[in-house]
Amino acid sequence: MFPIRDRARAFPRAAGVMEWLSLVALCAGGLTSCSSACSMEDNLVRFTGGRTDPSRSFYQTSGFNEAFLDFPAGRKYELLHGLKSAPDHVAIFLSFAEKPLSSGSNLALAAGNQAVIERVDDTVVWVRNDTCAHYYLRVELSTVAWDAGADAAGGG
């Protein structure tokens, strides 16, 4: 045990070492969490397919019973949508099967970083798979025309 007069000198040094070690651990943890343990694609894939309705207010990459887009880890799609303006709503569906409903599989709405929306404008939407998982992707986009004055006044 340290004599009382030596404790005052020992604890600040120990505390300083612990702070330094904590800082190193936090930095190292931050560096490893930023790197990926899986192989990720790093390019933009332009998709010009899909369907836009005649009013140019609804777009889908495919129907529910058709093949979804291949969506491996890291893939980023640029979807050329053909809508009359930038979409107000984006719905992203994922499955582990290319044709989920036709093959007896299923699908779900994307959550978290499964599908990250990186750009939305009058001509394109960018969607990126920010996971290490391989999915199949279906996207719906829509524009909504509504009269803010009528809604604000309660008329409809």
C-alpha positions, 0 to 999 in steps of 0.5 A: 500500500502507498503511504498517504503522501504518495497516493496523491502522486500515484492516482493522477498518473494512473488516471492519466494513463487510464484516460489515454488508454480509453481514448486509444480504445475509443479511436480504435473502436471508431476506426474498426466500426467504419470499415466493413468486414464484407466485400462491397460494390462501389459503383453507381448502377443506372437503371432506366427500366421500370414503369411510370403511369400515364399521369407521371405521378407513380413509378415502380421498378417492377410489379410485385410478381415480377423480378426484383433488382439484384441488390448486393452489398454496397450497390447503389442504384440510380433510378431514372423515374420519369415522374413530372417532379421529384417524388414526395414518397419513396417506398423500398421493398426488399426480399432474399428471393428475386421473385418473392411472391412467385416463388413462395417467399416474401418481402418487407419494407426496408429499414435502417441502412438496408436501403439508404436514399442518397438523392431525390430530384426531378429525374433520379433517385439514388438508393444504396445497400449499406449492409453486407447482406444480399437482397433483391430490391423493388422501389415505388415512387410517387408525387402527390398533388394537393391543394394546401389551402383547401386542406388548411381550411378543412375543405379537403 
